[in-house]
Amino acid sequence: MGKSLRTETEQQLAVVYDAFHAARASTALVAQLYAEAMGDAYPHELEASSSCDWPLLGAMVSGLRLRPGGRLVDLGCGTGGPGLWLARALSVQLIGIDISPKAIGLATRRSSAFVPPGQATFSVATMEVTGLPDAQADGIVCVDALGFAPDGLSALREMHRVLRPGGRAVLTSGGRRAHPVAPPWSHRAAEAGMELESEEERSGEPAMWSRLYRLWLEREADLRHHLGDEQAESMLVEARTRSQTLGNRRSVTVTLRRPGGTKASADSAA
């Protein structure tokens, strides 16, 4: 399973995500349903199983403010689409981190479609313990993944450790509008030693999930045929359960900055 997965729980999670990625890689159906749900906001080249759309890609470019040749870390990178797109668009080095060896293998194989050899590397690790050196990254992205970390605060503190002073992390986060479970982002950022630079609502994201979940339920037979009963049932349970709460969902793009450096020099990377 790899030395970077330290505990039995981490290894068990890796098995679950391996099956998820293997099933979705075996068929174009899932990507087709995401594309139908997102419409012309769907970046087809990414084939992402996430809420990553064209507006989010633009927000990440704007929030990161990276110079060519910088280092970008994609935490919870999955099969690598958003990170690889950003690496090509911004001419930066990419390091992708994911708990799933299957996802890392898929990301590694598809990297040549985006960037030259050596511009992107992918490693099996967790968001809480990446194994990366201190202050190595100029930027970090984390798309729809932080909520799956067993310890979200530890993951944020790991971002702080890995970022250079003045570096930024752009991540997506979702939760309930009323009676939120998590504390405000200003508080979470401070606990991790970071500054909250911006928090922007993704107003169309809940509706996208609603359309997608409806498509999953309508295409149940196709999902079972292409993915198998276990993976299809997992998607159907998600669709039935989460559809009930989307009316109260608030989704945001958050930009955090590690203090230090000079803000003027950091912003010059824009």
N, C-alpha and C positions, 0 to 999 in steps of 0.2 A: 504493500500500500504506500510505502514511502516513509523515510525517516522524518519528514517534516510534519507528519500527522502523529502527534505524541500520545494521544489517549484513545482508548477503545471507543469512546463516544464520537470522536472526530473520525475515526475509521468507519464507524457505522454510518455517519452522515455522508461520508464520501461514497459509500456503496449506494445510498439512496440517490444522490445526485448523479452518479455514474449511470444508473438506470434511466434517470430522467433525460440526460443528454444523449445517451445511446438511442433511446426511442425517438426523440425528436429529430435526430440526425438521419434516421432511416426513412423519413418521408418529408415531402414538401408541404403536406397538408397544414401543419401547424403554422408555418410561415405564411401560407396563403390566407389563413383565418385572421392572423394579426394584420396582414395587409388590407383585408376587407374591412376590419374594424377601424383601422387608422385612416383609410382613404389615401389622399395624396400627401398626408403627413408621414407616411411610412417610408423609411429609407431602405429600399429593397436590398441593396447590397449587404446590409448588415445581417439580415436574417435573424434579428434579435428576438428572443423570447422574454421581452421586457417592455416597459412603456417608452423605450427610447424612440423618439420621433425627430423630425427635422427641427422643430423649435428647441428641443432639449439639446441637440448637437450644437445649435447656435449658442445656447446659454452656456454650455461647457466651454466653447471656444472663447467667449467673452469673459467668463469668470476666471479661467485658468491664467490667461495673459502670459503665455509661454513664448520664450525665444526659440528660434530654430536651434537644434542641437541640444535642447534641454532634455530632462528625464521626466517621463510621465509614468505613474503607476496606476493600473486599473485593478482595483480591489473587487473581488467577486466577479472576475472578468467573464466567466462562462466561456463560450466559444470565441470570444475575442472581438466581436464586431465593432462596438463603439470605440474601444481603445485603439484598434487597428485603423479605423477611419480617422481618428484624431491624430494618430502618429503620422499618417500620410499627409493630412491637411496642414499640420503644424510643423512638419519636418523635425520631429522629436523622437528620441529613443523611448521605446515602450517596454515596460515590465508588467506582465499580467500575472495576477495571483488568484488562484481558485482552489477550493478544497477538493474538487473532483479531478482525478487523473484523466478521466475520459474527456472532460471539457478542455483540459490543458492540451491533450493530444490533438483534439479537433482544432483548437486555436492555433497551435503550432503549424499544423498542416495547411491551414488556410491563409497564413500570414503572407505567403509569397504572392497572393493575389492583391495585396495592399501595399507592401513595402519591400525594399531590397533585403537580401539576406543580412542578418546581423542587426537590423534596426529594431526587431521585436523579439523578446524572449518571454517564456511563460514557465511558471513554477507552481508546484503543488504546495500550498501552505494555507493557513487560516488568516482571516482578517485581523485577529487579535495578535498573532505571532507570525509575521511575514517572513522573518529571516533576513530582511534587508538591512543594510548598514544604516547607522544614524545619519540624518540630514542628507540623504542621497537624492531625494526626489524634488524636482521643481514644481510638480503638480501631481494631484491625485484625483481620480474620478471613481465614483462608486454608484452604480446605477441599479436601483431596486434591490440592493443586496444587504445594506446595513441592518435592515429589520430581521434578517435571518441569522445574524451573528448571535451566538449564545450570550455574549456580553458586549452590548453596544458601546458602553463607555470605554471598555478596554480597546475596542476597535478604533474609537476616536483618539484615544491616547497613543495608539500605534501610528495613526496618521500623523499626529504631532511629532512623534519621534522620527519618523521616516522623512518628513518634509524638512527642507532647508529653511532657515529663518527667512520669512517673507514669502514662502511658498504657499500655494493655495490648494484646497481640496474642494471639489464640487460634487455634491451628492444629492440623490433624490430621497425623499422621505414622505410617508403617508400616515395618516391617522384620523381619528374622529374629530369633528369640529367642536363638539360639546364634550366636556369632561375628558380632556385628553389624558391618556395613560402616561405619556412621556412629558417631562418638564419642558418649558419653552426652550427654543434653540439657543437663545442667548445664555441660558443657564448651562445647557449641555456643552456648549462650546467652551465656556469658562472652566467647567470641571475638567475638560481635556487639555486645558492650557492654550486654547485657541481663541481667536477673535471671530465673532460673527460679522462677516462683511455684508452679506445680503441674504434675504429669504424671500423668494418670489413664488407666488402661488401658480400652480399649473391648473388653470381653471377647466381645461378640457379633459384632463386625465380621468376623472371618475366616469365620465360619459363614455370614454374609449373602452374602459374595462366593462362597462355595462353592455356595450355592443359586442365585445369579444365573448363575454360569458354567454350571452344569448346565442351566439353562433356555435359555441361549444355544445350547448344543450341541444340545439337544432341538429347538429351534425354528430350526435352521439354514436350512431352506427358506424360512420366513417372513422371516427376516432378509435373506436374499439377495433376496427378492422386493421387500421394502419399502425396503431401504437400498442395494441394488446390491451386486455381488460384491466390490468393493474394500473398502468399509466393513464389510460383513459378515465378510469374511475376516480383517480386522484384529481384530474382536471375537472371532472363533473361535480365532485364534492366541493371543490374550491368555488366553482361557478354558482352552485346552489347556495352555499353558505355566504359568500361575500357579496353576492348580488343584493342581499337584504340590507346591507349597511352602506352601499355606495352613495345613497342620498345624503349621508352625513359625513362623507369622506372629504378630507382636505389634503391635497398633495402639494408639495413644495420642492423647489430646487434651492439648495442651501450652499452658500459659498463661505468656507472657513479659511482663515489665514493664520499661519503660525507667526507669532510676534517676532520682531527682530528684523535685521536688515534695514534697508531704507525703502520706504514705500515708493518713492519716486523711481528708484532703480527697478523695483519689482514691477511697477506699472509700465515701465518702458518696454516690457516684453509684449505688450498688447499689440 
